[in-house]
């Protein structure tokens, strides 16, 4: 081979390796970006697995070497520990919204401007029924939540407001 051809071949190999390395770095970075939101969850999972293993081993031994049953019992207890306070907070939030809506003095709320009457869908009923009655769209949302039996926080809040507004 001639030295010029050999040099050209060497340059092509270097360029090809550089492109492959660049693509590999971009792929690794993209994978990190995808996994990044889950790193904290994975770390906590490892901490909980290490911390709960002695309990799992002890319970499994007491249940006659039934590791799956032991894992299920520990999981149900952990879920109850999380869901209990969250439910309590949700009911407290709804009760707080209901209390706040009952304490709002209608005289304190300023009268709506006259231009609201021109608004489509809600303007006429809003000015006709006054500030304490929810607009048509709010009533529709409340009825939708009641009809679908949803228990999301937004539906619970709309229900609390609708009960206190009527």
N, C-alpha and C positions, 0 to 999 in steps of 0.2 A: 504494500500500500504506500501511496505517496504521503508525505507529511501533511500536505494541504487537505487531502481527503480524510486523513486520520484526525486532524484538528477539527474539521467540519463535523465529523461523526461524534467527536468528544463534546463539541458545543451543543449538538442536538440532544445528546444524552443528558447533559447538565440542564438544558432548558426543560426537557421532559421530566426530569426528577424534580426540578423547582416547581413546575406546574402541579405535579402530583402531590408534593409536600404542601403547597398552598391550598389545594382542594382538601387534603386531609386535615389541615389546620381549620379550614372553614367548616368542615363537617364536625369536627370535635367541638368547635365553638357553638355551632347550631345545636348539637346534642346537649351541651351544658345549658344553653338558654331554655331548652325544652324541659330539662330536669330540674332547673333551679327552683321553681315554686315548690317542689316536693322534697327538697333537701331537709328542711326543718321537720317535716312529717317523718321522714326516714330516720332522722336523728332521734326524735322522740319515740319512735317505734322501737329502735334499738335499746334505748334507755328503759322503756317499759318492759321489753322482753327480758332484759337482764334482771330487772328489779322483781318481776313477777315469777321468774322461773322457780325460786325456792317454794313459793306458795303452790305453784302448779305441781311440782314434784311431790310435795307433802299431800296435797289433795288427791293426786293420782294414786299414791300409795294407799291412802285411806279408802279409796273407792275400788280397790282391787285391781290396780294397774290399768285403769280405764283413762287413758290420757285424753282421749277425745271428749269424754264427759266432763273431765276436769277443766279442759279448755273452754267448753261451752258454759259451764257454771261461772267461771271467772269472767268470761265475756259478758254474760247477762248481768252480773253484778256491776261490772264497769259501765255498761250502758245505762243501768238504773242510776248509778252515781252521777252520770252526765245529764240524763234526761230529766231527772227530778228537779234540780235547781233551775234548769232552763224553762220548764213548765211553770214553776213558781214565779219566775221573773216575767214570763208572758202574761200570766193572770194579774200580776201586780201592775204591769204596764197598762193593761186594759182598764183595771180599776182606777189607776191614776188618771187616765184620759177621761174616764167617766166623771170623776170628781172634779177635774179641771173644767170640763164642759158644763157641769152643773153650777160652778162658781162664777162663770162669766156673766157679768151683768149686761143685759141687752142695752141699757142706757149708756154704758161705757163705750160700746162699739159705735163708731161714727156711722151716720147714715150713708148709704151708697150714693154716689153721684147720679144725677139724672140721666147721664149717657148710658148707664147700664141697661136701661129699658130697651135700647136699640140692639143689644147683643143678641145674636141668634141662639135659640134653644133655651137659654137660662135667663135672659134679661127680663122678660115679662113676669115670669113666676117669681123671680128674685125680688123684684120691686113690689109685686102684689102681696106676697106672703110675709115680707119683712126679713130681717137679718137672721132670725132664729131658725127659720125653716130652711132645710138644705135645698140647694138648687136641684133641678130635674136630673142633671147628670150625677149628682151625688146620690140621689134617691135610686137611680138606675143601678149605680154601683153597689149600693146596699142590697137591693133586690137580687142582683146577680150573685153576690156573696151568699145571701140566704138560700137562693135556689140551688147553688152548686155545693152548699154545705162545706165551703172551704174554711179552713181554720188557720190560714196564714195570718201573719201579724197585721198586714194591711187590712184584711177583711175584718179581723177582730176590732181594729181601731175604728173602721167605718161603722161597725155595729154599735160600738160604744157611743160614738158621736150621734148616730141616728136615734138611739134610745133616749139620749138626754135632750135631743133637739125636738122631740115630739111630745 
